């Protein structure tokens, strides 16, 4: 019989990380939206409600960039956390904590070791960020209002 008692056991063993990439993504997202607003031509007309294809593309681009920045920021700590979680306790040479892990990785393998798997993580984070923030932005703005260019046309009765 397996020592695992189901899905609940998985989460018991893996506490949520306060260093997950989600919190920094919101800051990076808002910063990239502000930067885009400053760069955008001042005379371009922008609607404040609903979404256009241009607005959706901006949300997706800013979401992908914010997720990429968050992945760059959190990957070294995620590498250290993964090393700590996968080591066998009590074995000679086991890491004693995050600082010990990072210091030993830097000493033995160099700074690149802290960014192991960054390419894959950045790709997945960027795709997820583009989708997530596009949906988030649309939900935050709400459904199109009557009179918006992208509002559904009213169907004649009968």
ABEGO torsion letter per residue (X at the ends): XBABAEAAAAAAABBBBAABAAAAAAAAAAAAAAAAAAABBAABBBBABEBBAAAAAAAAAAAAAAAAAAAAAAAAAAAAAAAAAABBBGBBGBBAEAAAAAAAAAAAAEAAAAABGAAAAAAAAAAAAAAAAAAAAAAAAEBBBBGBAABBBBBBBX
